[in-house]
Amino acid sequence: MKTYKIAYQYTTYGTINVQAESLEAAKELALEASVNNEGNEHYLDESFEIDEEGTACYNDAHNIVC
């Protein structure tokens, strides 16, 4: 039996508290923030999918461009 490396991706969402003068400013600050959202992230079950291209790169010895 062989072992294969399977690439996958999924979407998470979470929240952070940002102090700002307006909602727009808070959004800008949130985009710039370095966020450690551990414990405040939620995984979207339906978003899980196999990354076919990435999986091929990991498992196809003849694949030159990855």
mmCIF file of the N, C-alpha and C atoms, coordinates in Angstrom:
data_MODEL
# 
_entry.id   MODEL 
# 
loop_
_atom_site.group_PDB 
_atom_site.id 
_atom_site.type_symbol 
_atom_site.label_atom_id 
_atom_site.label_alt_id 
_atom_site.label_comp_id 
_atom_site.label_asym_id 
_atom_site.label_entity_id 
_atom_site.label_seq_id 
_atom_site.pdbx_PDB_ins_code 
_atom_site.Cartn_x 
_atom_site.Cartn_y 
_atom_site.Cartn_z 
_atom_site.occupancy 
_atom_site.B_iso_or_equiv 
_atom_site.pdbx_formal_charge 
_atom_site.auth_seq_id 
_atom_site.auth_comp_id 
_atom_site.auth_asym_id 
_atom_site.auth_atom_id 
_atom_site.pdbx_PDB_model_num 
ATOM 1   N N  . MET A 1 1  ? 0.849   -1.171 0.000   1.00 0.00 ? 1  MET A N  1 
ATOM 2   C CA . MET A 1 1  ? 0.000   0.000  0.000   1.00 0.00 ? 1  MET A CA 1 
ATOM 3   C C  . MET A 1 1  ? 0.898   1.239  0.000   1.00 0.00 ? 1  MET A C  1 
ATOM 4   N N  . LYS A 1 2  ? 0.548   2.250  -0.794  1.00 0.00 ? 2  LYS A N  1 
ATOM 5   C CA . LYS A 1 2  ? 1.321   3.484  -0.892  1.00 0.00 ? 2  LYS A CA 1 
ATOM 6   C C  . LYS A 1 2  ? 0.681   4.581  -0.037  1.00 0.00 ? 2  LYS A C  1 
ATOM 7   N N  . THR A 1 3  ? 1.488   5.553  0.323   1.00 0.00 ? 3  THR A N  1 
ATOM 8   C CA . THR A 1 3  ? 0.999   6.725  1.038   1.00 0.00 ? 3  THR A CA 1 
ATOM 9   C C  . THR A 1 3  ? 0.998   7.908  0.077   1.00 0.00 ? 3  THR A C  1 
ATOM 10  N N  . TYR A 1 4  ? -0.101  8.623  0.022   1.00 0.00 ? 4  TYR A N  1 
ATOM 11  C CA . TYR A 1 4  ? -0.251  9.787  -0.849  1.00 0.00 ? 4  TYR A CA 1 
ATOM 12  C C  . TYR A 1 4  ? -0.436  11.029 -0.002  1.00 0.00 ? 4  TYR A C  1 
ATOM 13  N N  . LYS A 1 5  ? 0.108   12.141 -0.465  1.00 0.00 ? 5  LYS A N  1 
ATOM 14  C CA . LYS A 1 5  ? -0.097  13.425 0.200   1.00 0.00 ? 5  LYS A CA 1 
ATOM 15  C C  . LYS A 1 5  ? -1.240  14.123 -0.529  1.00 0.00 ? 5  LYS A C  1 
ATOM 16  N N  . ILE A 1 6  ? -2.317  14.400 0.172   1.00 0.00 ? 6  ILE A N  1 
ATOM 17  C CA . ILE A 1 6  ? -3.507  15.027 -0.404  1.00 0.00 ? 6  ILE A CA 1 
ATOM 18  C C  . ILE A 1 6  ? -3.585  16.476 0.069   1.00 0.00 ? 6  ILE A C  1 
ATOM 19  N N  . ALA A 1 7  ? -3.554  17.391 -0.888  1.00 0.00 ? 7  ALA A N  1 
ATOM 20  C CA . ALA A 1 7  ? -3.691  18.821 -0.562  1.00 0.00 ? 7  ALA A CA 1 
ATOM 21  C C  . ALA A 1 7  ? -5.174  19.152 -0.436  1.00 0.00 ? 7  ALA A C  1 
ATOM 22  N N  . TYR A 1 8  ? -5.499  19.990 0.505   1.00 0.00 ? 8  TYR A N  1 
ATOM 23  C CA . TYR A 1 8  ? -6.894  20.401 0.675   1.00 0.00 ? 8  TYR A CA 1 
ATOM 24  C C  . TYR A 1 8  ? -6.937  21.859 1.093   1.00 0.00 ? 8  TYR A C  1 
ATOM 25  N N  . GLN A 1 9  ? -8.130  22.412 1.003   1.00 0.00 ? 9  GLN A N  1 
ATOM 26  C CA . GLN A 1 9  ? -8.340  23.782 1.458   1.00 0.00 ? 9  GLN A CA 1 
ATOM 27  C C  . GLN A 1 9  ? -9.748  23.889 2.023   1.00 0.00 ? 9  GLN A C  1 
ATOM 28  N N  . TYR A 1 10 ? -9.916  24.854 2.898   1.00 0.00 ? 10 TYR A N  1 
ATOM 29  C CA . TYR A 1 10 ? -11.225 25.129 3.475   1.00 0.00 ? 10 TYR A CA 1 
ATOM 30  C C  . TYR A 1 10 ? -11.265 26.566 3.944   1.00 0.00 ? 10 TYR A C  1 
ATOM 31  N N  . THR A 1 11 ? -12.457 27.036 4.214   1.00 0.00 ? 11 THR A N  1 
ATOM 32  C CA . THR A 1 11 ? -12.657 28.416 4.630   1.00 0.00 ? 11 THR A CA 1 
ATOM 33  C C  . THR A 1 11 ? -12.931 28.466 6.128   1.00 0.00 ? 11 THR A C  1 
ATOM 34  N N  . THR A 1 12 ? -12.302 29.434 6.773   1.00 0.00 ? 12 THR A N  1 
ATOM 35  C CA . THR A 1 12 ? -12.609 29.704 8.174   1.00 0.00 ? 12 THR A CA 1 
ATOM 36  C C  . THR A 1 12 ? -13.080 31.151 8.289   1.00 0.00 ? 12 THR A C  1 
ATOM 37  N N  . TYR A 1 13 ? -13.788 31.429 9.333   1.00 0.00 ? 13 TYR A N  1 
ATOM 38  C CA . TYR A 1 13 ? -14.173 32.809 9.605   1.00 0.00 ? 13 TYR A CA 1 
ATOM 39  C C  . TYR A 1 13 ? -14.062 33.058 11.098  1.00 0.00 ? 13 TYR A C  1 
ATOM 40  N N  . GLY A 1 14 ? -13.897 34.292 11.457  1.00 0.00 ? 14 GLY A N  1 
ATOM 41  C CA . GLY A 1 14 ? -13.785 34.652 12.862  1.00 0.00 ? 14 GLY A CA 1 
ATOM 42  C C  . GLY A 1 14 ? -14.036 36.135 13.028  1.00 0.00 ? 14 GLY A C  1 
ATOM 43  N N  . THR A 1 15 ? -13.834 36.618 14.216  1.00 0.00 ? 15 THR A N  1 
ATOM 44  C CA . THR A 1 15 ? -14.020 38.037 14.504  1.00 0.00 ? 15 THR A CA 1 
ATOM 45  C C  . THR A 1 15 ? -12.838 38.562 15.304  1.00 0.00 ? 15 THR A C  1 
ATOM 46  N N  . ILE A 1 16 ? -12.563 39.842 15.164  1.00 0.00 ? 16 ILE A N  1 
ATOM 47  C CA . ILE A 1 16 ? -11.591 40.534 15.998  1.00 0.00 ? 16 ILE A CA 1 
ATOM 48  C C  . ILE A 1 16 ? -12.209 41.844 16.448  1.00 0.00 ? 16 ILE A C  1 
ATOM 49  N N  . ASN A 1 17 ? -11.804 42.319 17.586  1.00 0.00 ? 17 ASN A N  1 
ATOM 50  C CA . ASN A 1 17 ? -12.263 43.618 18.087  1.00 0.00 ? 17 ASN A CA 1 
ATOM 51  C C  . ASN A 1 17 ? -11.264 44.683 17.648  1.00 0.00 ? 17 ASN A C  1 
ATOM 52  N N  . VAL A 1 18 ? -11.752 45.742 17.015  1.00 0.00 ? 18 VAL A N  1 
ATOM 53  C CA . VAL A 1 18 ? -10.902 46.816 16.511  1.00 0.00 ? 18 VAL A CA 1 
ATOM 54  C C  . VAL A 1 18 ? -11.448 48.142 17.018  1.00 0.00 ? 18 VAL A C  1 
ATOM 55  N N  . GLN A 1 19 ? -10.596 48.950 17.621  1.00 0.00 ? 19 GLN A N  1 
ATOM 56  C CA . GLN A 1 19 ? -10.999 50.292 18.037  1.00 0.00 ? 19 GLN A CA 1 
ATOM 57  C C  . GLN A 1 19 ? -10.666 51.260 16.916  1.00 0.00 ? 19 GLN A C  1 
ATOM 58  N N  . ALA A 1 20 ? -11.667 52.033 16.471  1.00 0.00 ? 20 ALA A N  1 
ATOM 59  C CA . ALA A 1 20 ? -11.473 52.983 15.370  1.00 0.00 ? 20 ALA A CA 1 
ATOM 60  C C  . ALA A 1 20 ? -12.549 54.056 15.455  1.00 0.00 ? 20 ALA A C  1 
ATOM 61  N N  . GLU A 1 21 ? -12.384 55.110 14.667  1.00 0.00 ? 21 GLU A N  1 
ATOM 62  C CA . GLU A 1 21 ? -13.335 56.220 14.626  1.00 0.00 ? 21 GLU A CA 1 
ATOM 63  C C  . GLU A 1 21 ? -14.590 55.892 13.815  1.00 0.00 ? 21 GLU A C  1 
ATOM 64  N N  . SER A 1 22 ? -14.487 54.917 12.898  1.00 0.00 ? 22 SER A N  1 
ATOM 65  C CA . SER A 1 22 ? -15.641 54.556 12.067  1.00 0.00 ? 22 SER A CA 1 
ATOM 66  C C  . SER A 1 22 ? -15.537 53.088 11.672  1.00 0.00 ? 22 SER A C  1 
ATOM 67  N N  . LEU A 1 23 ? -16.631 52.543 11.171  1.00 0.00 ? 23 LEU A N  1 
ATOM 68  C CA . LEU A 1 23 ? -16.638 51.161 10.709  1.00 0.00 ? 23 LEU A CA 1 
ATOM 69  C C  . LEU A 1 23 ? -15.661 50.978 9.552   1.00 0.00 ? 23 LEU A C  1 
ATOM 70  N N  . GLU A 1 24 ? -15.623 51.936 8.629   1.00 0.00 ? 24 GLU A N  1 
ATOM 71  C CA . GLU A 1 24 ? -14.695 51.843 7.493   1.00 0.00 ? 24 GLU A CA 1 
ATOM 72  C C  . GLU A 1 24 ? -13.250 51.828 7.970   1.00 0.00 ? 24 GLU A C  1 
ATOM 73  N N  . ALA A 1 25 ? -12.927 52.683 8.934   1.00 0.00 ? 25 ALA A N  1 
ATOM 74  C CA . ALA A 1 25 ? -11.571 52.714 9.481   1.00 0.00 ? 25 ALA A CA 1 
ATOM 75  C C  . ALA A 1 25 ? -11.252 51.397 10.184  1.00 0.00 ? 25 ALA A C  1 
ATOM 76  N N  . ALA A 1 26 ? -12.238 50.839 10.886  1.00 0.00 ? 26 ALA A N  1 
ATOM 77  C CA . ALA A 1 26 ? -12.043 49.563 11.574  1.00 0.00 ? 26 ALA A CA 1 
ATOM 78  C C  . ALA A 1 26 ? -11.761 48.443 10.572  1.00 0.00 ? 26 ALA A C  1 
ATOM 79  N N  . LYS A 1 27 ? -12.464 48.468 9.440   1.00 0.00 ? 27 LYS A N  1 
ATOM 80  C CA . LYS A 1 27 ? -12.224 47.461 8.400   1.00 0.00 ? 27 LYS A CA 1 
ATOM 81  C C  . LYS A 1 27 ? -10.814 47.575 7.853   1.00 0.00 ? 27 LYS A C  1 
ATOM 82  N N  . GLU A 1 28 ? -10.359 48.796 7.627   1.00 0.00 ? 28 GLU A N  1 
ATOM 83  C CA . GLU A 1 28 ? -8.996  49.016 7.128   1.00 0.00 ? 28 GLU A CA 1 
ATOM 84  C C  . GLU A 1 28 ? -7.965  48.497 8.134   1.00 0.00 ? 28 GLU A C  1 
ATOM 85  N N  . LEU A 1 29 ? -8.181  48.807 9.401   1.00 0.00 ? 29 LEU A N  1 
ATOM 86  C CA . LEU A 1 29 ? -7.259  48.345 10.441  1.00 0.00 ? 29 LEU A CA 1 
ATOM 87  C C  . LEU A 1 29 ? -7.272  46.816 10.545  1.00 0.00 ? 29 LEU A C  1 
ATOM 88  N N  . ALA A 1 30 ? -8.442  46.209 10.394  1.00 0.00 ? 30 ALA A N  1 
ATOM 89  C CA . ALA A 1 30 ? -8.554  44.755 10.469  1.00 0.00 ? 30 ALA A CA 1 
ATOM 90  C C  . ALA A 1 30 ? -7.770  44.096 9.337   1.00 0.00 ? 30 ALA A C  1 
ATOM 91  N N  . LEU A 1 31 ? -7.798  44.691 8.148   1.00 0.00 ? 31 LEU A N  1 
ATOM 92  C CA . LEU A 1 31 ? -7.052  44.140 7.020   1.00 0.00 ? 31 LEU A CA 1 
ATOM 93  C C  . LEU A 1 31 ? -5.547  44.196 7.257   1.00 0.00 ? 31 LEU A C  1 
ATOM 94  N N  . GLU A 1 32 ? -5.098  45.185 8.009   1.00 0.00 ? 32 GLU A N  1 
ATOM 95  C CA . GLU A 1 32 ? -3.677  45.371 8.268   1.00 0.00 ? 32 GLU A CA 1 
ATOM 96  C C  . GLU A 1 32 ? -3.191  44.614 9.510   1.00 0.00 ? 32 GLU A C  1 
ATOM 97  N N  . ALA A 1 33 ? -4.120  44.159 10.322  1.00 0.00 ? 33 ALA A N  1 
ATOM 98  C CA . ALA A 1 33 ? -3.764  43.538 11.600  1.00 0.00 ? 33 ALA A CA 1 
ATOM 99  C C  . ALA A 1 33 ? -3.125  42.170 11.396  1.00 0.00 ? 33 ALA A C  1 
ATOM 100 N N  . SER A 1 34 ? -2.173  41.862 12.241  1.00 0.00 ? 34 SER A N  1 
ATOM 101 C CA . SER A 1 34 ? -1.626  40.511 12.320  1.00 0.00 ? 34 SER A CA 1 
ATOM 102 C C  . SER A 1 34 ? -2.473  39.799 13.372  1.00 0.00 ? 34 SER A C  1 
ATOM 103 N N  . VAL A 1 35 ? -3.288  38.881 12.935  1.00 0.00 ? 35 VAL A N  1 
ATOM 104 C CA . VAL A 1 35 ? -4.303  38.304 13.813  1.00 0.00 ? 35 VAL A CA 1 
ATOM 105 C C  . VAL A 1 35 ? -3.965  36.870 14.182  1.00 0.00 ? 35 VAL A C  1 
ATOM 106 N N  . ASN A 1 36 ? -3.929  36.606 15.466  1.00 0.00 ? 36 ASN A N  1 
ATOM 107 C CA . ASN A 1 36 ? -3.888  35.236 15.953  1.00 0.00 ? 36 ASN A CA 1 
ATOM 108 C C  . ASN A 1 36 ? -5.306  34.945 16.424  1.00 0.00 ? 36 ASN A C  1 
ATOM 109 N N  . ASN A 1 37 ? -6.058  34.294 15.583  1.00 0.00 ? 37 ASN A N  1 
ATOM 110 C CA . ASN A 1 37 ? -7.480  34.086 15.846  1.00 0.00 ? 37 ASN A CA 1 
ATOM 111 C C  . ASN A 1 37 ? -7.758  32.715 16.454  1.00 0.00 ? 37 ASN A C  1 
ATOM 112 N N  . GLU A 1 38 ? -6.737  32.085 17.000  1.00 0.00 ? 38 GLU A N  1 
ATOM 113 C CA . GLU A 1 38 ? -6.906  30.762 17.567  1.00 0.00 ? 38 GLU A CA 1 
ATOM 114 C C  . GLU A 1 38 ? -7.994  30.786 18.643  1.00 0.00 ? 38 GLU A C  1 
ATOM 115 N N  . GLY A 1 39 ? -8.913  29.881 18.547  1.00 0.00 ? 39 GLY A N  1 
ATOM 116 C CA . GLY A 1 39 ? -10.017 29.820 19.491  1.00 0.00 ? 39 GLY A CA 1 
ATOM 117 C C  . GLY A 1 39 ? -11.196 30.677 19.080  1.00 0.00 ? 39 GLY A C  1 
ATOM 118 N N  . ASN A 1 40 ? -11.008 31.548 18.087  1.00 0.00 ? 40 ASN A N  1 
ATOM 119 C CA . ASN A 1 40 ? -12.095 32.407 17.626  1.00 0.00 ? 40 ASN A CA 1 
ATOM 120 C C  . ASN A 1 40 ? -12.391 32.184 16.146  1.00 0.00 ? 40 ASN A C  1 
ATOM 121 N N  . GLU A 1 41 ? -11.822 31.119 15.570  1.00 0.00 ? 41 GLU A N  1 
ATOM 122 C CA . GLU A 1 41 ? -12.089 30.782 14.175  1.00 0.00 ? 41 GLU A CA 1 
ATOM 123 C C  . GLU A 1 41 ? -13.125 29.680 14.110  1.00 0.00 ? 41 GLU A C  1 
ATOM 124 N N  . HIS A 1 42 ? -13.893 29.716 13.059  1.00 0.00 ? 42 HIS A N  1 
ATOM 125 C CA . HIS A 1 42 ? -14.905 28.689 12.828  1.00 0.00 ? 42 HIS A CA 1 
ATOM 126 C C  . HIS A 1 42 ? -14.711 28.144 11.430  1.00 0.00 ? 42 HIS A C  1 
ATOM 127 N N  . TYR A 1 43 ? -14.739 26.836 11.307  1.00 0.00 ? 43 TYR A N  1 
ATOM 128 C CA . TYR A 1 43 ? -14.522 26.140 10.059  1.00 0.00 ? 43 TYR A CA 1 
ATOM 129 C C  . TYR A 1 43 ? -15.873 25.913 9.389   1.00 0.00 ? 43 TYR A C  1 
ATOM 130 N N  . LEU A 1 44 ? -15.958 26.266 8.106   1.00 0.00 ? 44 LEU A N  1 
ATOM 131 C CA . LEU A 1 44 ? -17.186 26.046 7.345   1.00 0.00 ? 44 LEU A CA 1 
ATOM 132 C C  . LEU A 1 44 ? -17.145 24.652 6.738   1.00 0.00 ? 44 LEU A C  1 
ATOM 133 N N  . ASP A 1 45 ? -17.950 23.739 7.272   1.00 0.00 ? 45 ASP A N  1 
ATOM 134 C CA . ASP A 1 45 ? -17.928 22.333 6.841   1.00 0.00 ? 45 ASP A CA 1 
ATOM 135 C C  . ASP A 1 45 ? -18.047 22.170 5.333   1.00 0.00 ? 45 ASP A C  1 
ATOM 136 N N  . GLU A 1 46 ? -18.967 22.880 4.733   1.00 0.00 ? 46 GLU A N  1 
ATOM 137 C CA . GLU A 1 46 ? -19.224 22.712 3.305   1.00 0.00 ? 46 GLU A CA 1 
ATOM 138 C C  . GLU A 1 46 ? -18.121 23.288 2.422   1.00 0.00 ? 46 GLU A C  1 
ATOM 139 N N  . SER A 1 47 ? -17.137 23.978 3.008   1.00 0.00 ? 47 SER A N  1 
ATOM 140 C CA . SER A 1 47 ? -16.085 24.583 2.201   1.00 0.00 ? 47 SER A CA 1 
ATOM 141 C C  . SER A 1 47 ? -14.895 23.643 1.974   1.00 0.00 ? 47 SER A C  1 
ATOM 142 N N  . PHE A 1 48 ? -14.829 22.511 2.660   1.00 0.00 ? 48 PHE A N  1 
ATOM 143 C CA . PHE A 1 48 ? -13.704 21.587 2.526   1.00 0.00 ? 48 PHE A CA 1 
ATOM 144 C C  . PHE A 1 48 ? -13.679 21.004 1.122   1.00 0.00 ? 48 PHE A C  1 
ATOM 145 N N  . GLU A 1 49 ? -12.509 21.103 0.478   1.00 0.00 ? 49 GLU A N  1 
ATOM 146 C CA . GLU A 1 49 ? -12.380 20.498 -0.848  1.00 0.00 ? 49 GLU A CA 1 
ATOM 147 C C  . GLU A 1 49 ? -10.941 20.072 -1.092  1.00 0.00 ? 49 GLU A C  1 
ATOM 148 N N  . ILE A 1 50 ? -10.793 19.053 -1.922  1.00 0.00 ? 50 ILE A N  1 
ATOM 149 C CA . ILE A 1 50 ? -9.475  18.577 -2.320  1.00 0.00 ? 50 ILE A CA 1 
ATOM 150 C C  . ILE A 1 50 ? -8.902  19.549 -3.345  1.00 0.00 ? 50 ILE A C  1 
ATOM 151 N N  . ASP A 1 51 ? -7.646  19.926 -3.172  1.00 0.00 ? 51 ASP A N  1 
ATOM 152 C CA . ASP A 1 51 ? -6.935  20.764 -4.132  1.00 0.00 ? 51 ASP A CA 1 
ATOM 153 C C  . ASP A 1 51 ? -6.283  19.814 -5.138  1.00 0.00 ? 51 ASP A C  1 
ATOM 154 N N  . GLU A 1 52 ? -6.955  19.619 -6.264  1.00 0.00 ? 52 GLU A N  1 
ATOM 155 C CA . GLU A 1 52 ? -6.502  18.654 -7.267  1.00 0.00 ? 52 GLU A CA 1 
ATOM 156 C C  . GLU A 1 52 ? -5.123  18.997 -7.811  1.00 0.00 ? 52 GLU A C  1 
ATOM 157 N N  . GLU A 1 53 ? -4.887  20.274 -8.109  1.00 0.00 ? 53 GLU A N  1 
ATOM 158 C CA . GLU A 1 53 ? -3.598  20.700 -8.659  1.00 0.00 ? 53 GLU A CA 1 
ATOM 159 C C  . GLU A 1 53 ? -2.479  20.492 -7.643  1.00 0.00 ? 53 GLU A C  1 
ATOM 160 N N  . GLY A 1 54 ? -2.723  20.892 -6.413  1.00 0.00 ? 54 GLY A N  1 
ATOM 161 C CA . GLY A 1 54 ? -1.724  20.705 -5.369  1.00 0.00 ? 54 GLY A CA 1 
ATOM 162 C C  . GLY A 1 54 ? -1.450  19.235 -5.103  1.00 0.00 ? 54 GLY A C  1 
ATOM 163 N N  . THR A 1 55 ? -2.497  18.429 -5.093  1.00 0.00 ? 55 THR A N  1 
ATOM 164 C CA . THR A 1 55 ? -2.334  16.998 -4.874  1.00 0.00 ? 55 THR A CA 1 
ATOM 165 C C  . THR A 1 55 ? -1.503  16.381 -5.991  1.00 0.00 ? 55 THR A C  1 
ATOM 166 N N  . ALA A 1 56 ? -1.755  16.800 -7.236  1.00 0.00 ? 56 ALA A N  1 
ATOM 167 C CA . ALA A 1 56 ? -0.974  16.296 -8.365  1.00 0.00 ? 56 ALA A CA 1 
ATOM 168 C C  . ALA A 1 56 ? 0.496   16.676 -8.211  1.00 0.00 ? 56 ALA A C  1 
ATOM 169 N N  . CYS A 1 57 ? 0.760   17.897 -7.762  1.00 0.00 ? 57 CYS A N  1 
ATOM 170 C CA . CYS A 1 57 ? 2.151   18.341 -7.569  1.00 0.00 ? 57 CYS A CA 1 
ATOM 171 C C  . CYS A 1 57 ? 2.871   17.480 -6.538  1.00 0.00 ? 57 CYS A C  1 
ATOM 172 N N  . TYR A 1 58 ? 2.182   17.134 -5.486  1.00 0.00 ? 58 TYR A N  1 
ATOM 173 C CA . TYR A 1 58 ? 2.800   16.338 -4.439  1.00 0.00 ? 58 TYR A CA 1 
ATOM 174 C C  . TYR A 1 58 ? 3.026   14.882 -4.858  1.00 0.00 ? 58 TYR A C  1 
ATOM 175 N N  . ASN A 1 59 ? 2.188   14.359 -5.737  1.00 0.00 ? 59 ASN A N  1 
ATOM 176 C CA . ASN A 1 59 ? 2.191   12.931 -6.008  1.00 0.00 ? 59 ASN A CA 1 
ATOM 177 C C  . ASN A 1 59 ? 2.652   12.525 -7.398  1.00 0.00 ? 59 ASN A C  1 
ATOM 178 N N  . ASP A 1 60 ? 2.793   13.445 -8.322  1.00 0.00 ? 60 ASP A N  1 
ATOM 179 C CA . ASP A 1 60 ? 3.164   13.103 -9.687  1.00 0.00 ? 60 ASP A CA 1 
ATOM 180 C C  . ASP A 1 60 ? 4.638   13.429 -9.920  1.00 0.00 ? 60 ASP A C  1 
ATOM 181 N N  . ALA A 1 61 ? 5.475   12.416 -9.905  1.00 0.00 ? 61 ALA A N  1 
ATOM 182 C CA . ALA A 1 61 ? 6.920   12.615 -10.069 1.00 0.00 ? 61 ALA A CA 1 
ATOM 183 C C  . ALA A 1 61 ? 7.269   13.162 -11.439 1.00 0.00 ? 61 ALA A C  1 
ATOM 184 N N  . HIS A 1 62 ? 6.380   13.025 -12.414 1.00 0.00 ? 62 HIS A N  1 
ATOM 185 C CA . HIS A 1 62 ? 6.644   13.501 -13.774 1.00 0.00 ? 62 HIS A CA 1 
ATOM 186 C C  . HIS A 1 62 ? 6.138   14.922 -14.002 1.00 0.00 ? 62 HIS A C  1 
ATOM 187 N N  . ASN A 1 63 ? 5.499   15.497 -13.021 1.00 0.00 ? 63 ASN A N  1 
ATOM 188 C CA . ASN A 1 63 ? 4.943   16.836 -13.147 1.00 0.00 ? 63 ASN A CA 1 
ATOM 189 C C  . ASN A 1 63 ? 6.071   17.849 -12.965 1.00 0.00 ? 63 ASN A C  1 
ATOM 190 N N  . ILE A 1 64 ? 6.354   18.621 -14.000 1.00 0.00 ? 64 ILE A N  1 
ATOM 191 C CA . ILE A 1 64 ? 7.491   19.541 -13.975 1.00 0.00 ? 64 ILE A CA 1 
ATOM 192 C C  . ILE A 1 64 ? 7.094   20.911 -13.407 1.00 0.00 ? 64 ILE A C  1 
ATOM 193 N N  . VAL A 1 65 ? 5.918   21.402 -13.741 1.00 0.00 ? 65 VAL A N  1 
ATOM 194 C CA . VAL A 1 65 ? 5.499   22.747 -13.326 1.00 0.00 ? 65 VAL A CA 1 
ATOM 195 C C  . VAL A 1 65 ? 4.473   22.640 -12.208 1.00 0.00 ? 65 VAL A C  1 
ATOM 196 N N  . CYS A 1 66 ? 4.859   23.104 -11.016 1.00 0.00 ? 66 CYS A N  1 
ATOM 197 C CA . CYS A 1 66 ? 3.926   23.129 -9.872  1.00 0.00 ? 66 CYS A CA 1 
ATOM 198 C C  . CYS A 1 66 ? 3.958   24.480 -9.230  1.00 0.00 ? 66 CYS A C  1 
# 
